[in-house]
Amino acid sequence: MQKNFDVIIIGAGAAGLMCGIEAGKRNKKVLIIEHTSKIAEKIRISGGGRCNFTNLYSNNENFLSKNNHFCKSAFSKYTQNDFINLFKKHKIDFHEKKLGQLFCNNSAKDIIEMLINECEMQNVKIKIDTKVKSIVRKGNLYTLKTANENFLCSSLVIATGGLSIPKIGASDFGYKIANQFDLKVTKLYPALVPLTFQDNTLEFCKSLAGISVEATVKINKTIFNEGLIFTHRGISGPSILQISSYWKPGNEIEVNLSPQNSMDEILKERRKKTPKQNISNVISDFLPNKLALAITNLLNTKQKIGEASNETLNKISDFINKLRVLPTGTEGYKTAEVTLGGIDTSEIDSSTMECKKYSGLYFIGEVIDVTGHLGGHNFQWAWSSGYAAGQNV
Ligand SMILES: Cc1cc2nc3c(=O)[nH]c(=O)nc-3n(C[C@H](O)[C@H](O)[C@H](O)COP(=O)(O)OP(=O)(O)OC[C@H]3O[C@@H](n4cnc5c(N)ncnc54)[C@H](O)[C@@H]3O)c2cc1C
């Protein structure tokens, strides 16, 4: 048996649900197909359960893409304020944590409930536990086969997201469909992901697992200044997740563990003023005790500061202010928040999200080569691209 819809969306995540709602408002008969038993799982687990659902300052500068201007059109159609207004309509309370990042006061589940309510209001059908086995395009129509039913639609939207966190439903479906239709896909990498090390650096990180500092991290001209935390596998925290999107194997990262302080000047001054103090005690005025001790152990500088040569103090200040580290890898898609890369933006119309080569075929959200910084930008892209397609399907 074959069921007909105007619009079929594959993937019931942030982008797919937004697209469904908007298409529904235009009286389109909409079906959303989800292959897992739960919709919008990434919304549920995001932002520590409170979902950092947008960012007040989101703009194309917060995104990595082969074409950094591609996202502008969708952002101008549906802004942060539009999503905030949806929140207000549903009386969901939220707050700004820092740097324009907006979070739910209560729970990310409030957003999922809001999206489900909106889908119901617009008569959008959602089918869970359903796997699409094949897609065939004939004329301007798309036929989808699942285990039990066939579906026909004139607009097919691929909203299956990226590869991160496979255990909650991530799949390579969108990229495979791109392949089937001979669309270019840029190289894919795990991004917003902790970095890993081996050998001595790993041992150093392991011994400090759980210790955090405010740090500046830098690759070439890209720089982030946020928290850094040592882990059992290497380093993580917001600054590291951010820089990971710019990191490629073989790249060194410059880390400043105490960006507010010029340790070179401070150590030399303290050598004069408090020569009897142990170096580690001096450093622990600026860094956590355990880190200060680990640094002096590693550099073999356990003496009193008054006995330290310029060379010794330079070695310490370089370690703190200009540490260069060479990660051996990342924790991969198992823990990455997003996938860097995706459907090449040159294949897609930036104002409608429709594929340039195939009318009626759309891609939205993370599956496209548009990857946001940490801080609510990725969800804003999901809302905006979902909205843009929703106006056109
Ligand atoms: C742990 C974590 C925390 C995050 N926190 C934030 C945050 O606070 N703020 C922020 O902006 N971003 C955050 N992100 C990123 C954000 O979740 C994603 O960028 C966003 O969800 C992408 O939306 P999407 O709709 O494109 O894809 P998704 O939300 O991934 O939705 C895709 C949907 O498609 C389904 N699907 C996949 N394959 C198939 C298939 N073959 N058939 C049918 N359905 C399929 C999936 O099960 C899923 O439901 C976080 C990500 C993770 C992993």
The ligand as a Gaussian input file, in Angstrom:
#p B3LYP/6-31G(d) Opt

LIG

0 1
 C       25.979000      15.762000      23.758000
 C       25.585000      16.868000      22.831000
 C       25.279000      18.109000      23.346000
 C       24.939000      19.160000      22.496000
 N       24.625000      20.355000      23.024000
 C       24.282000      21.376000      22.201000
 C       23.859000      22.610000      22.747000
 O       23.695000      22.752000      23.969000
 N       23.595000      23.629000      21.883000
 C       23.695000      23.476000      20.502000
 O       23.431000      24.426000      19.762000
 N       24.043000      22.285000      19.975000
 C       24.317000      21.245000      20.786000
 N       24.650000      20.035000      20.246000
 C       24.607000      19.891000      18.772000
 C       23.141000      19.731000      18.326000
 O       22.540000      18.731000      19.120000
 C       23.046000      19.355000      16.855000
 O       23.818000      20.214000      16.067000
 C       21.599000      19.403000      16.403000
 O       20.834000      18.487000      17.161000
 C       21.470000      19.084000      14.916000
 O       20.113000      19.036000      14.601000
 P       19.617000      18.124000      13.386000
 O       18.135000      18.154000      13.446000
 O       20.310000      18.496000      12.156000
 O       20.128000      16.648000      13.750000
 P       19.750000      15.739000      14.996000
 O       19.266000      16.534000      16.134000
 O       20.911000      14.837000      15.197000
 O       18.507000      14.897000      14.474000
 C       18.623000      13.907000      13.482000
 C       17.519000      12.907000      13.691000
 O       17.524000      12.008000      12.598000
 C       17.420000      10.686000      13.069000
 N       17.984000       9.800000      12.070000
 C       19.285000       9.562000      11.809000
 N       19.369000       8.663000      10.803000
 C       18.109000       8.344000      10.444000
 C       17.558000       7.471000       9.468000
 N       18.337000       6.714000       8.689000
 N       16.202000       7.373000       9.369000
 C       15.399000       8.117000      10.173000
 N       15.869000       8.949000      11.119000
 C       17.222000       9.078000      11.250000
 C       18.159000      10.704000      14.382000
 O       17.779000       9.611000      15.194000
 C       17.705000      12.055000      14.939000
 O       16.487000      11.949000      15.621000
 C       24.944000      18.957000      21.074000
 C       25.237000      17.702000      20.567000
 C       25.543000      16.661000      21.423000
 C       25.841000      15.315000      20.839000

